[in-house]
């Protein structure tokens, strides 16, 4: 599954069994499950208010295996778990 995020004030993330709404203002992002069973794991939900503390784009992320993936070197289309 490839997740793509766009710069907008209200965005939707939709898969076959999950629909999330992202509302953004200058200081926070509010995520709400609209329908479905979103695949985050047992008892894990994305819903909540997330405050923006830093506007810099991250250089990398760490996957659940502990591997760093650098955004500069890997586009979302090239990433595979």
Buried (B, 14 or more C-beta within 10 A) or exposed (E): EEEEEEEEEEBEBEEEEBBBBBBBEEEEBBBBBEEEEBEEEEEEEBEEEEEEEEEEEEEEEEEEEEEEEEEEEEEEEEEEE
